[in-house]
């Protein structure tokens, strides 16, 4: 069963002021600055619309990989991908069917170069930067260069005023919640081991940020 932020929010101490829904002016400024930094941006009014946007972004026959993302789970992408009602090559399904640990890890590394890599983000600065971190690097390895195309999906609750605030949100909102999830799901603590500040996308049409006007993920 997919885990939701609500499963952990009562067990983790977070700075809720960095998880609020921003006013429309803040969303508009964020979109403008992300686009100025080379990111394509789509604003979706709902989780259902965000899923439809993803479906329209990825052509038939493309290889698709996704890093763990509560947001992708909440909009229904994980279920849609696993159900197989699409014409994509799901690398995640292929990877988790491999029994040998070493071969599975090698396949995970290779999947970073998927035609389309999807995931979430931990914070978005209104000034146009994206901030993310992983314990293993399973998402952020693909974001800056490896994948041919990247689709990042985020609730607008992850928008904060500055890059400093975005780094603060990573530490005081995303990490405590992910740490609770990791302990329940994997039996180990998480860590901000590998961190990315994605300041600019220099390749036209490579990275799309789907902003959803809902409170999603962490």
Buried (B, 14 or more C-beta within 10 A) or exposed (E): EEBBBEBBBEEBEBEEEBBEEBEEEBBEBBBEBBBEBBBBBBBBEEBEBBBEBBEEBBEEEBBBBBBBBBBBBBBBBBEBBEEEEBEBBBBBEBBEEBEEEEEBEEBBEBBBBBBBBBBBBBBBBBBBBBBBBBBBBBBBBBBBEBBBBBBBBBBBBBBBBEBEBBBBBBBBBBBBBBBBBBBEEEEEEBBBEBBBBBBEBEEEEBBBBBBBBBBBBB
